[in-house]
Amino acid sequence: MPKIDLDAGSKPPRGVDAPSQLHVFVGDPPRELSIFTGVAAPEFEAGGQDRVEVRVRLGAMATEGFGWTAQAALASISNDDSDFTFATDSASVDLDPSDSVLRLKIAIAAIGGSSILHRISYTVHVLSDPIQAKITGQISWSKSFGGPTYLVTGERKPMFRVDIGQTVAIPAPEHGVAGAQFVPQASVSLSGR
């Protein structure tokens, strides 16, 4: 089946009008709920009996084993004057194998005379584990500040610990106080050399 590739995450979006994203953390431990909406513009020119897969890169990543729901509308259109039918046969979500970016796949079909399908609106919900960030780099300092102690060099104890993550708001319980919790996404302990 031929493919039409569109990208809601590129700047500017390629072949997608008004793409939007909303990301929230739900549950304990937190999982990430992402909602994507937009209008894909495949400009699919059909004549006769044609099928094509429209693939829309959504512009965000997810972990393996994510859950999803997807809806694509123009469900079906026909015309009594010309025996012409457009249909969205299915909508599914996967990860682009090249870089793990979420991708909406819409199978569309057309039967009848020459016509163009201009736009398809879509809504996608994805539930996944938070993306694990990576920490890379080098920590260095001038020797004038001193060197690692015996605990670091002899016993190989960590000299530094670096955490990255985000602070998640915790709603106030009834008659309680709202708070916040740091949710680490990556952590590394570094030893001296």
N, CA and C atoms as an extended XYZ file, in Angstrom:
579
Properties=species:S:1:pos:R:3:atomname:S:1:resname:S:1:resid:I:1 pbc="F F F"
N         0.846       -1.169        0.000 N   MET     1
C         0.000        0.000        0.000 CA  MET     1
C         0.898        1.241        0.000 C   MET     1
N         0.651        2.206       -0.883 N   PRO     2
C         1.451        3.437       -0.895 CA  PRO     2
C         1.300        4.217        0.421 C   PRO     2
N         2.309        5.036        0.727 N   LYS     3
C         2.333        5.804        1.980 CA  LYS     3
C         2.398        7.301        1.679 C   LYS     3
N         1.743        8.082        2.530 N   ILE     4
C         1.871        9.541        2.525 CA  ILE     4
C         2.370        9.919        3.906 C   ILE     4
N         3.572       10.512        4.002 N   ASP     5
C         4.185       10.850        5.284 CA  ASP     5
C         4.014       12.328        5.599 C   ASP     5
N         3.461       12.606        6.791 N   LEU     6
C         3.237       13.959        7.296 CA  LEU     6
C         3.912       14.075        8.657 C   LEU     6
N         4.191       15.306        9.110 N   ASP     7
C         4.910       15.476       10.385 CA  ASP     7
C         4.318       16.641       11.182 C   ASP     7
N         3.600       16.306       12.257 N   ALA     8
C         3.006       17.326       13.128 CA  ALA     8
C         4.050       17.951       14.048 C   ALA     8
N         5.191       17.287       14.252 N   GLY     9
C         6.200       17.766       15.193 CA  GLY     9
C         7.288       18.618       14.578 C   GLY     9
N         7.362       18.693       13.256 N   SER    10
C         8.409       19.508       12.635 CA  SER    10
C         8.044       20.987       12.754 C   SER    10
N         9.021       21.843       12.601 N   LYS    11
C         8.817       23.292       12.696 CA  LYS    11
C         9.127       23.921       11.355 C   LYS    11
N         8.170       24.410       10.592 N   PRO    12
C         6.726       24.315       10.807 CA  PRO    12
C         6.221       22.908       10.516 C   PRO    12
N         5.019       22.563       10.985 N   PRO    13
C         4.470       21.232       10.709 CA  PRO    13
C         4.378       20.990        9.199 C   PRO    13
N         4.635       19.744        8.797 N   ARG    14
C         4.588       19.379        7.387 CA  ARG    14
C         3.316       18.579        7.105 C   ARG    14
N         2.358       19.222        6.424 N   GLY    15
C         1.138       18.534        6.032 CA  GLY    15
C         0.130       18.359        7.152 C   GLY    15
N         0.263       19.103        8.250 N   VAL    16
C        -0.672       19.012        9.372 CA  VAL    16
C        -1.043       20.425        9.795 C   VAL    16
N        -2.343       20.699        9.861 N   ASP    17
C        -2.828       22.003       10.305 CA  ASP    17
C        -3.195       21.936       11.783 C   ASP    17
N        -2.852       22.965       12.529 N   ALA    18
C        -3.226       23.133       13.941 CA  ALA    18
C        -2.909       21.927       14.819 C   ALA    18
N        -1.679       21.378       14.757 N   PRO    19
C        -1.371       20.266       15.662 CA  PRO    19
C        -1.253       20.755       17.106 C   PRO    19
N        -1.801       19.987       18.056 N   SER    20
C        -1.731       20.329       19.475 CA  SER    20
C        -1.351       19.098       20.277 C   SER    20
N        -0.675       19.338       21.401 N   GLN    21
C        -0.298       18.264       22.321 CA  GLN    21
C        -0.603       18.703       23.739 C   GLN    21
N        -1.025       17.745       24.573 N   LEU    22
C        -1.203       17.974       25.997 CA  LEU    22
C        -0.624       16.762       26.709 C   LEU    22
N         0.246       16.991       27.699 N   HIS    23
C         0.891       15.908       28.445 CA  HIS    23
C         0.621       16.108       29.931 C   HIS    23
N         0.118       15.082       30.611 N   VAL    24
C        -0.109       15.136       32.050 CA  VAL    24
C         0.345       13.823       32.669 C   VAL    24
N         0.709       13.878       33.950 N   PHE    25
C         1.065       12.669       34.679 CA  PHE    25
C        -0.148       12.209       35.470 C   PHE    25
N        -0.415       10.909       35.416 N   VAL    26
C        -1.560       10.334       36.128 CA  VAL    26
C        -1.089        9.108       36.915 C   VAL    26
N        -1.758        8.839       38.040 N   GLY    27
C        -1.486        7.625       38.808 CA  GLY    27
C        -0.284        7.733       39.713 C   GLY    27
N        -0.041        6.629       40.442 N   ASP    28
C         1.087        6.522       41.350 CA  ASP    28
C         1.595        5.090       41.308 C   ASP    28
N         2.747        4.792       40.732 N   PRO    29
C         3.722        5.747       40.223 CA  PRO    29
C         3.185        6.440       38.972 C   PRO    29
N         3.688        7.632       38.700 N   PRO    30
C         3.122        8.401       37.599 CA  PRO    30
C         3.381        7.763       36.239 C   PRO    30
N         2.350        7.818       35.398 N   ARG    31
C         2.461        7.458       33.987 CA  ARG    31
C         2.103        8.718       33.211 C   ARG    31
N         2.567        8.801       31.994 N   GLU    32
C         2.330        9.993       31.185 CA  GLU    32
C         1.170        9.762       30.226 C   GLU    32
N         0.152       10.627       30.313 N   LEU    33
C        -0.972       10.617       29.389 CA  LEU    33
C        -0.754       11.759       28.414 C   LEU    33
N        -0.690       11.432       27.128 N   SER    34
C        -0.483       12.438       26.081 CA  SER    34
C        -1.696       12.446       25.163 C   SER    34
N        -2.150       13.638       24.825 N   ILE    35
C        -3.298       13.797       23.926 CA  ILE    35
C        -2.827       14.635       22.741 C   ILE    35
N        -3.091       14.138       21.532 N   PHE    36
C        -2.676       14.813       20.305 CA  PHE    36
C        -3.909       15.068       19.442 C   PHE    36
N        -4.018       16.258       18.887 N   THR    37
C        -5.100       16.570       17.956 CA  THR    37
C        -4.524       17.354       16.787 C   THR    37
N        -5.213       17.303       15.671 N   GLY    38
C        -4.782       18.066       14.514 CA  GLY    38
C        -5.617       17.722       13.303 C   GLY    38
N        -5.278       18.332       12.207 N   VAL    39
C        -5.939       18.066       10.930 CA  VAL    39
C        -4.847       17.714        9.924 C   VAL    39
N        -4.793       16.437        9.556 N   ALA    40
C        -3.824       15.971        8.565 CA  ALA    40
C        -4.323       16.371        7.180 C   ALA    40
N        -3.407       16.824        6.344 N   ALA    41
C        -3.768       17.274        4.997 CA  ALA    41
C        -3.007       16.441        3.962 C   ALA    41
N        -3.463       15.218        3.696 N   PRO    42
C        -2.725       14.350        2.769 CA  PRO    42
C        -2.843       14.751        1.303 C   PRO    42
N        -3.882       15.526        0.957 N   GLU    43
C        -4.110       15.911       -0.439 CA  GLU    43
C        -4.047       14.672       -1.339 C   GLU    43
N        -4.825       13.648       -0.959 N   PHE    44
C        -4.840       12.356       -1.641 CA  PHE    44
C        -5.725       12.436       -2.878 C   PHE    44
N        -5.095       12.340       -4.043 N   GLU    45
C        -5.826       12.384       -5.312 CA  GLU    45
C        -6.129       10.959       -5.741 C   GLU    45
N        -7.413       10.645       -5.803 N   ALA    46
C        -7.833        9.274       -6.100 CA  ALA    46
C        -8.546        9.210       -7.442 C   ALA    46
N        -8.423        8.083       -8.057 N   GLY    47
C        -9.145        7.830       -9.300 CA  GLY    47
C        -9.309        6.327       -9.444 C   GLY    47
N       -10.527        5.866       -9.582 N   GLY    48
C       -10.748        4.423       -9.655 CA  GLY    48
C       -10.906        3.844       -8.275 C   GLY    48
N       -10.108        2.812       -7.974 N   GLN    49
C       -10.154        2.178       -6.654 CA  GLN    49
C        -8.762        2.240       -6.058 C   GLN    49
N        -8.562        3.123       -5.080 N   ASP    50
C        -7.239        3.364       -4.505 CA  ASP    50
C        -7.262        3.197       -2.992 C   ASP    50
N        -6.123        2.738       -2.452 N   ARG    51
C        -5.909        2.645       -1.010 CA  ARG    51
C        -4.546        3.257       -0.722 C   ARG    51
N        -4.451        3.966        0.408 N   VAL    52
C        -3.184        4.573        0.799 CA  VAL    52
C        -3.135        4.645        2.327 C   VAL    52
N        -1.916        4.623        2.880 N   GLU    53
C        -1.738        4.784        4.322 CA  GLU    53
C        -1.138        6.158        4.585 C   GLU    53
N        -1.848        6.959        5.373 N   VAL    54
C        -1.355        8.273        5.787 CA  VAL    54
C        -0.661        8.081        7.133 C   VAL    54
N         0.620        8.462        7.207 N   ARG    55
C         1.390        8.325        8.447 CA  ARG    55
C         1.727        9.719        8.961 C   ARG    55
N         1.284       10.003       10.192 N   VAL    56
C         1.494       11.324       10.793 CA  VAL    56
C         2.420       11.161       11.996 C   VAL    56
N         3.634       11.718       11.916 N   ARG    57
C         4.526       11.751       13.083 CA  ARG    57
C         3.952       12.768       14.056 C   ARG    57
N         3.731       12.337       15.316 N   LEU    58
C         3.036       13.179       16.286 CA  LEU    58
C         3.961       14.136       17.041 C   LEU    58
N         5.266       13.961       16.951 N   GLY    59
C         6.191       14.921       17.551 CA  GLY    59
C         6.539       14.661       19.001 C   GLY    59
N         6.271       13.455       19.511 N   ALA    60
C         6.633       13.110       20.891 CA  ALA    60
C         7.020       11.636       20.934 C   ALA    60
N         7.789       11.275       21.944 N   MET    61
C         8.240        9.890       22.087 CA  MET    61
C         7.434        9.191       23.176 C   MET    61
N         7.477        7.865       23.162 N   ALA    62
C         6.835        7.060       24.204 CA  ALA    62
C         7.704        5.835       24.454 C   ALA    62
N         7.453        5.184       25.566 N   THR    63
C         8.175        3.957       25.883 CA  THR    63
C         7.497        2.777       25.187 C   THR    63
N         8.217        1.671       25.054 N   GLU    64
C         7.627        0.451       24.495 CA  GLU    64
C         6.463        0.015       25.381 C   GLU    64
N         5.493       -0.648       24.814 N   GLY    65
C         4.364       -1.145       25.592 CA  GLY    65
C         3.371       -0.075       25.981 C   GLY    65
N         3.295        1.004       25.238 N   PHE    66
C         2.349        2.073       25.541 CA  PHE    66
C         0.939        1.643       25.127 C   PHE    66
N        -0.066        2.274       25.742 N   GLY    67
C        -1.454        2.062       25.350 CA  GLY    67
C        -1.942        3.251       24.541 C   GLY    67
N        -2.902        3.022       23.670 N   TRP    68
C        -3.362        4.119       22.829 CA  TRP    68
C        -4.813        3.949       22.416 C   TRP    68
N        -5.439        5.063       22.075 N   THR    69
C        -6.702        5.099       21.339 CA  THR    69
C        -6.498        6.139       20.244 C   THR    69
N        -7.141        5.915       19.106 N   ALA    70
C        -7.004        6.848       17.990 CA  ALA    70
C        -8.320        6.954       17.250 C   ALA    70
N        -8.624        8.162       16.825 N   GLN    71
C        -9.839        8.423       16.055 CA  GLN    71
C        -9.451        9.331       14.900 C   GLN    71
N        -9.877        8.952       13.692 N   ALA    72
C        -9.650        9.775       12.501 CA  ALA    72
C       -10.993        9.972       11.816 C   ALA    72
N       -11.354       11.208       11.525 N   ALA    73
C       -12.646       11.482       10.909 CA  ALA    73
C       -12.427       12.101        9.560 C   ALA    73
N       -12.920       11.793        8.756 N   LEU    74
C       -13.833       11.595        7.679 CA  LEU    74
C       -14.092       10.100        7.668 C   LEU    74
N       -15.027        9.624        8.343 N   ALA    75
C       -15.244        8.183        8.435 CA  ALA    75
C       -15.642        7.614        7.085 C   ALA    75
N       -16.527        8.279        6.372 N   SER    76
C       -16.908        7.831        5.034 CA  SER    76
C       -17.736        8.927        4.387 C   SER    76
N       -17.493        9.134        3.105 N   ILE    77
C       -18.265       10.127        2.370 CA  ILE    77
C       -18.626        9.513        1.019 C   ILE    77
N       -19.848        9.681        0.601 N   SER    78
C       -20.249        9.196       -0.723 CA  SER    78
C       -21.095       10.264       -1.396 C   SER    78
N       -21.308       10.063       -2.691 N   ASN    79
C       -22.050       11.034       -3.493 CA  ASN    79
C       -23.005       10.261       -4.393 C   ASN    79
N       -24.306       10.494       -4.270 N   ASP    80
C       -25.301        9.772       -5.063 CA  ASP    80
C       -25.173       10.046       -6.556 C   ASP    80
N       -24.604       11.199       -6.908 N   ASP    81
C       -24.507       11.558       -8.318 CA  ASP    81
C       -23.375       10.846       -9.047 C   ASP    81
N       -22.362       10.324       -8.290 N   SER    82
C       -21.190        9.800       -8.995 CA  SER    82
C       -20.666        8.463       -8.491 C   SER    82
N       -21.360        7.760       -7.619 N   ASP    83
C       -20.859        6.479       -7.096 CA  ASP    83
C       -19.448        6.605       -6.522 C   ASP    83
N       -19.174        7.707       -5.839 N   PHE    84
C       -17.840        7.930       -5.293 CA  PHE    84
C       -17.872        7.751       -3.780 C   PHE    84
N       -16.854        7.074       -3.223 N   THR    85
C       -16.777        6.855       -1.778 CA  THR    85
C       -15.349        7.079       -1.286 C   THR    85
N       -15.192        7.868       -0.215 N   PHE    86
C       -13.941        7.968        0.545 CA  PHE    86
C       -14.189        7.301        1.881 C   PHE    86
N       -13.191        6.616        2.436 N   ALA    87
C       -13.363        5.986        3.746 CA  ALA    87
C       -12.051        5.992        4.520 C   ALA    87
N       -12.139        6.170        5.834 N   THR    88
C       -11.005        5.891        6.714 CA  THR    88
C       -11.262        4.504        7.275 C   THR    88
N       -10.476        3.536        6.832 N   ASP    89
C       -10.702        2.140        7.205 CA  ASP    89
C       -10.190        1.809        8.594 C   ASP    89
N        -9.097        2.445        9.011 N   SER    90
C        -8.550        2.160       10.337 CA  SER    90
C        -7.608        3.275       10.762 C   SER    90
N        -7.384        3.350       12.065 N   ALA    91
C        -6.399        4.274       12.634 CA  ALA    91
C        -5.663        3.512       13.733 C   ALA    91
N        -4.345        3.584       13.715 N   SER    92
C        -3.540        2.903       14.732 CA  SER    92
C        -2.331        3.776       15.066 C   SER    92
N        -1.648        3.429       16.147 N   VAL    93
C        -0.494        4.197       16.603 CA  VAL    93
C         0.662        3.239       16.816 C   VAL    93
N         1.851        3.625       16.350 N   ASP    94
C         3.057        2.849       16.614 CA  ASP    94
C         4.214        3.816       16.843 C   ASP    94
N         5.399        3.253       17.066 N   LEU    95
C         6.608        4.056       17.207 CA  LEU    95
C         7.367        3.989       15.893 C   LEU    95
N         7.795        5.145       15.385 N   ASP    96
C         8.618        5.162       14.184 CA  ASP    96
C         9.899        4.390       14.501 C   ASP    96
N        10.203        3.332       13.746 N   PRO    97
C        11.381        2.523       14.083 CA  PRO    97
C        12.706        3.268       13.993 C   PRO    97
N        12.740        4.398       13.299 N   SER    98
C        14.004        5.116       13.154 CA  SER    98
C        14.388        5.908       14.402 C   SER    98
N        13.373        6.383       15.200 N   ASP    99
C        13.718        7.233       16.335 CA  ASP    99
C        12.717        7.180       17.493 C   ASP    99
N        11.792        6.232       17.487 N   SER   100
C        10.809        6.027       18.562 CA  SER   100
C         9.836        7.183       18.749 C   SER   100
N         9.632        8.001       17.730 N   VAL   101
C         8.610        9.048       17.788 CA  VAL   101
C         7.264        8.407       17.490 C   VAL   101
N         6.235        8.799       18.255 N   LEU   102
C         4.892        8.274       18.031 CA  LEU   102
C         4.413        8.628       16.629 C   LEU   102
N         3.696        7.661       16.021 N   ARG   103
C         3.222        7.857       14.652 CA  ARG   103
C         1.797        7.327       14.534 C   ARG   103
N         0.909        8.174       14.021 N   LEU   104
C        -0.470        7.780       13.727 CA  LEU   104
C        -0.512        7.245       12.304 C   LEU   104
N        -1.130        6.081       12.123 N   LYS   105
C        -1.271        5.499       10.788 CA  LYS   105
C        -2.761        5.381       10.467 C   LYS   105
N        -3.181        6.005        9.363 N   ILE   106
C        -4.582        6.010        8.954 CA  ILE   106
C        -4.670        5.359        7.581 C   ILE   106
N        -5.412        4.257        7.494 N   ALA   107
C        -5.636        3.602        6.206 CA  ALA   107
C        -6.874        4.225        5.574 C   ALA   107
N        -6.706        4.799        4.375 N   ILE   108
C        -7.844        5.401        3.695 CA  ILE   108
C        -8.038        4.724        2.341 C   ILE   108
N        -9.265        4.779        1.870 N   ALA   109
C        -9.604        4.156        0.593 CA  ALA   109
C       -10.515        5.086       -0.186 C   ALA   109
N       -10.469        4.942       -1.511 N   ALA   110
C       -11.343        5.714       -2.387 CA  ALA   110
C       -11.807        4.819       -3.529 C   ALA   110
N       -13.080        4.901       -3.842 N   ILE   111
C       -13.664        4.149       -4.949 CA  ILE   111
C       -14.489        5.132       -5.764 C   ILE   111
N       -14.268        5.156       -7.062 N   GLY   112
C       -15.062        6.029       -7.917 CA  GLY   112
C       -14.199        6.875       -8.806 C   GLY   112
N       -14.750        7.995       -9.270 N   GLY   113
C       -14.063        8.874      -10.206 CA  GLY   113
C       -12.960        9.679       -9.556 C   GLY   113
N       -12.343       10.537      -10.329 N   SER   114
C       -11.218       11.347       -9.873 CA  SER   114
C       -11.672       12.395       -8.857 C   SER   114
N       -11.076       12.361       -7.678 N   SER   115
C       -11.377       13.328       -6.622 CA  SER   115
C       -10.174       13.457       -5.705 C   SER   115
N       -10.224       14.466       -4.804 N   ILE   116
C        -9.130       14.706       -3.860 CA  ILE   116
C        -9.681       14.719       -2.442 C   ILE   116
N        -9.034       13.955       -1.562 N   LEU   117
C        -9.329       14.016       -0.129 CA  LEU   117
C        -8.321       15.000        0.462 C   LEU   117
N        -8.803       16.148        0.904 N   HIS   118
C        -7.904       17.199        1.373 CA  HIS   118
C        -7.473       16.999        2.819 C   HIS   118
N        -8.416       16.763        3.749 N   ARG   119
C        -8.072       16.768        5.177 CA  ARG   119
C        -8.765       15.648        5.951 C   ARG   119
N        -8.098       15.238        7.033 N   ILE   120
C        -8.631       14.252        7.981 CA  ILE   120
C        -8.323       14.782        9.376 C   ILE   120
N        -9.334       14.960       10.218 N   SER   121
C        -9.058       15.371       11.597 CA  SER   121
C        -8.753       14.134       12.428 C   SER   121
N        -7.919       14.310       13.455 N   TYR   122
C        -7.548       13.168       14.296 CA  TYR   122
C        -7.435       13.579       15.754 C   TYR   122
N        -7.652       12.577       16.618 N   THR   123
C        -7.415       12.689       18.055 CA  THR   123
C        -6.756       11.394       18.502 C   THR   123
N        -5.659       11.503       19.232 N   VAL   124
C        -4.911       10.335       19.711 CA  VAL   124
C        -4.666       10.504       21.202 C   VAL   124
N        -4.884        9.435       21.981 N   HIS   125
C        -4.552        9.393       23.409 CA  HIS   125
C        -3.499        8.302       23.596 C   HIS   125
N        -2.422        8.609       24.296 N   VAL   126
C        -1.344        7.648       24.542 CA  VAL   126
C        -1.038        7.636       26.038 C   VAL   126
N        -0.952        6.435       26.615 N   LEU   127
C        -0.561        6.274       28.017 CA  LEU   127
C         0.727        5.459       28.044 C   LEU   127
N         1.797        6.049       28.590 N   SER   128
C         3.086        5.354       28.626 CA  SER   128
C         3.821        5.683       29.914 C   SER   128
N         4.877        4.943       30.164 N   ASP   129
C         5.759        5.282       31.269 CA  ASP   129
C         6.496        6.563       30.893 C   ASP   129
N         6.882        7.379       31.877 N   PRO   130
C         7.637        8.588       31.539 CA  PRO   130
C         8.924        8.223       30.798 C   PRO   130
N         9.300        9.049       29.856 N   ILE   131
C        10.535        8.830       29.098 CA  ILE   131
C        11.719        8.962       30.043 C   ILE   131
N        12.627        8.008       29.976 N   GLN   132
C        13.821        8.053       30.802 CA  GLN   132
C        14.871        8.918       30.119 C   GLN   132
N        15.265        9.975       30.781 N   ALA   133
C        16.269       10.876       30.226 CA  ALA   133
C        17.658       10.282       30.432 C   ALA   133
N        18.609       10.753       29.678 N   LYS   134
C        19.992       10.301       29.801 CA  LYS   134
C        20.838       11.454       30.319 C   LYS   134
N        21.825       11.107       31.138 N   ILE   135
C        22.773       12.105       31.629 CA  ILE   135
C        24.122       11.769       31.022 C   ILE   135
N        24.690       12.714       30.315 N   THR   136
C        26.025       12.515       29.750 CA  THR   136
C        26.827       13.777       29.997 C   THR   136
N        28.124       13.644       29.953 N   GLY   137
C        28.976       14.815       30.100 CA  GLY   137
C        30.163       14.535       31.001 C   GLY   137
N        30.868       15.561       31.357 N   GLN   138
C        32.072       15.434       32.162 CA  GLN   138
C        32.082       16.542       33.209 C   GLN   138
N        32.443       16.174       34.436 N   ILE   139
C        32.598       17.164       35.500 CA  ILE   139
C        34.093       17.318       35.746 C   ILE   139
N        34.560       18.537       35.708 N   SER   140
C        35.980       18.778       35.971 CA  SER   140
C        36.129       20.071       36.773 C   SER   140
N        37.293       20.229       37.408 N   TRP   141
C        37.584       21.419       38.171 CA  TRP   141
C        39.082       21.617       38.225 C   TRP   141
N        39.482       22.792       38.605 N   SER   142
C        40.897       23.139       38.693 CA  SER   142
C        41.536       22.377       39.861 C   SER   142
N        42.773       21.912       39.681 N   LYS   143
C        43.494       21.207       40.746 CA  LYS   143
C        43.708       22.091       41.971 C   LYS   143
N        43.626       23.392       41.782 N   SER   144
C        43.810       24.307       42.918 CA  SER   144
C        42.700       24.117       43.969 C   SER   144
N        41.587       23.518       43.589 N   PHE   145
C        40.503       23.251       44.535 CA  PHE   145
C        40.688       21.923       45.264 C   PHE   145
N        41.709       21.154       44.907 N   GLY   146
C        41.963       19.884       45.564 CA  GLY   146
C        41.543       18.710       44.705 C   GLY   146
N        41.847       17.520       45.209 N   GLY   147
C        41.529       16.302       44.465 CA  GLY   147
C        40.590       15.419       45.257 C   GLY   147
N        40.189       14.284       44.680 N   PRO   148
C        39.296       13.352       45.362 CA  PRO   148
C        39.943       12.777       46.624 C   PRO   148
N        39.142       12.486       47.623 N   THR   149
C        39.636       11.903       48.870 CA  THR   149
C        39.833       10.401       48.703 C   THR   149
N        40.421        9.767       49.737 N   TYR   150
C        40.647        8.321       49.710 CA  TYR   150
C        39.330        7.553       49.559 C   TYR   150
N        38.245        8.049       50.161 N   LEU   151
C        36.954        7.367       50.031 CA  LEU   151
C        36.533        7.245       48.573 C   LEU   151
N        36.887        8.223       47.785 N   VAL   152
C        36.534        8.203       46.366 CA  VAL   152
C        37.521        7.356       45.577 C   VAL   152
N        38.824        7.580       45.772 N   THR   153
C        39.823        6.873       44.968 CA  THR   153
C        40.071        5.454       45.455 C   THR   153
N        40.126        5.237       46.768 N   GLY   154
C        40.459        3.915       47.301 CA  GLY   154
C        39.263        2.995       47.406 C   GLY   154
N        38.182        3.481       47.943 N   GLU   155
C        37.005        2.635       48.158 CA  GLU   155
C        35.986        2.770       47.033 C   GLU   155
N        36.274        3.606       46.050 N   ARG   156
C        35.409        3.798       44.883 CA  ARG   156
C        34.000        4.252       45.253 C   ARG   156
N        33.905        5.083       46.276 N   LYS   157
C        32.625        5.667       46.661 CA  LYS   157
C        32.269        6.767       45.654 C   LYS   157
N        30.997        6.995       45.420 N   PRO   158
C        30.618        8.062       44.489 CA  PRO   158
C        31.051        9.427       44.995 C   PRO   158
N        31.546       10.225       44.078 N   MET   159
C        31.959       11.576       44.425 CA  MET   159
C        30.828       12.569       44.171 C   MET   159
N        30.017       12.298       43.157 N   PHE   160
C        28.894       13.155       42.804 CA  PHE   160
C        27.669       12.294       42.542 C   PHE   160
N        26.516       12.888       42.716 N   ARG   161
C        25.267       12.269       42.294 CA  ARG   161
C        24.487       13.345       41.543 C   ARG   161
N        24.046       13.000       40.354 N   VAL   162
C        23.298       13.942       39.526 CA  VAL   162
C        21.930       13.331       39.259 C   VAL   162
N        20.873       14.082       39.572 N   ASP   163
C        19.495       13.656       39.311 CA  ASP   163
C        18.854       14.660       38.371 C   ASP   163
N        18.086       14.149       37.406 N   ILE   164
C        17.247       15.031       36.609 CA  ILE   164
C        15.841       14.477       36.641 C   ILE   164
N        14.887       15.335       36.515 N   GLY   165
C        13.488       14.930       36.547 CA  GLY   165
C        12.616       16.162       36.506 C   GLY   165
N        11.455       16.036       37.077 N   GLN   166
C        10.559       17.177       37.117 CA  GLN   166
C         9.725       17.131       38.381 C   GLN   166
N         9.230       18.278       38.747 N   THR   167
C         8.396       18.385       39.928 CA  THR   167
C         6.939       18.256       39.506 C   THR   167
N         6.228       17.328       40.129 N   VAL   168
C         4.825       17.068       39.815 CA  VAL   168
C         3.976       17.630       40.941 C   VAL   168
N         2.963       18.426       40.595 N   ALA   169
C         2.065       19.001       41.597 CA  ALA   169
C         1.153       17.917       42.156 C   ALA   169
N         0.976       17.919       43.457 N   ILE   170
C         0.077       16.981       44.124 CA  ILE   170
C        -1.109       17.778       44.649 C   ILE   170
N        -2.324       17.462       44.141 N   PRO   171
C        -3.495       18.236       44.580 CA  PRO   171
C        -3.731       18.082       46.081 C   PRO   171
N        -4.350       19.083       46.652 N   ALA   172
C        -4.644       19.067       48.088 CA  ALA   172
C        -5.785       18.097       48.368 C   ALA   172
N        -5.613       17.229       49.374 N   PRO   173
C        -6.739       16.399       49.790 CA  PRO   173
C        -7.763       17.283       50.516 C   PRO   173
N        -8.938       16.746       50.747 N   GLU   174
C        -9.959       17.514       51.452 CA  GLU   174
C        -9.402       17.936       52.812 C   GLU   174
N        -9.484       19.193       53.124 N   HIS   175
C        -8.975       19.786       54.362 CA  HIS   175
C        -7.461       19.626       54.481 C   HIS   175
N        -6.772       19.548       53.369 N   GLY   176
C        -5.324       19.384       53.412 CA  GLY   176
C        -4.613       20.466       52.637 C   GLY   176
N        -3.346       20.273       52.443 N   VAL   177
C        -2.500       21.236       51.763 CA  VAL   177
C        -1.925       20.597       50.504 C   VAL   177
N        -1.938       21.341       49.414 N   ALA   178
C        -1.338       20.858       48.171 CA  ALA   178
C         0.168       20.794       48.339 C   ALA   178
N         0.800       19.989       47.530 N   GLY   179
C         2.247       19.865       47.621 CA  GLY   179
C         2.852       19.592       46.261 C   GLY   179
N         4.090       19.184       46.281 N   ALA   180
C         4.797       18.845       45.068 CA  ALA   180
C         5.760       17.713       45.379 C   ALA   180
N         6.031       16.909       44.375 N   GLN   181
C         6.942       15.782       44.551 CA  GLN   181
C         7.909       15.772       43.381 C   GLN   181
N         9.205       15.634       43.672 N   PHE   182
C        10.201       15.514       42.618 CA  PHE   182
C        10.165       14.085       42.098 C   PHE   182
N         9.985       13.932       40.791 N   VAL   183
C         9.958       12.617       40.156 CA  VAL   183
C        11.226       12.496       39.327 C   VAL   183
N        12.217       11.736       39.831 N   PRO   184
C        13.459       11.612       39.060 CA  PRO   184
C        13.224       10.796       37.800 C   PRO   184
N        13.856       11.227       36.707 N   GLN   185
C        13.767       10.485       35.460 CA  GLN   185
C        15.086        9.813       35.134 C   GLN   185
N        16.162       10.299       35.691 N   ALA   186
C        17.468        9.675       35.505 CA  ALA   186
C        18.356       10.085       36.671 C   ALA   186
N        19.253        9.176       37.051 N   SER   187
C        20.158        9.443       38.154 CA  SER   187
C        21.469        8.737       37.861 C   SER   187
N        22.561        9.377       38.218 N   VAL   188
C        23.853        8.754       38.029 CA  VAL   188
C        24.779        9.177       39.163 C   VAL   188
N        25.546        8.206       39.658 N   SER   189
C        26.567        8.508       40.658 CA  SER   189
C        27.923        8.412       39.977 C   SER   189
N        28.777        9.389       40.236 N   LEU   190
C        30.071        9.471       39.556 CA  LEU   190
C        31.188        9.313       40.548 C   LEU   190
N        32.160        8.508       40.194 N   SER   191
C        33.354        8.305       41.011 CA  SER   191
C        34.512        9.074       40.400 C   SER   191
N        35.473        9.458       41.212 N   GLY   192
C        36.669       10.156       40.720 CA  GLY   192
C        37.622        9.190       40.063 C   GLY   192
N        38.532        9.742       39.291 N   ARG   193
C        39.550        8.890       38.643 CA  ARG   193
C        40.878        9.068       39.292 C   ARG   193
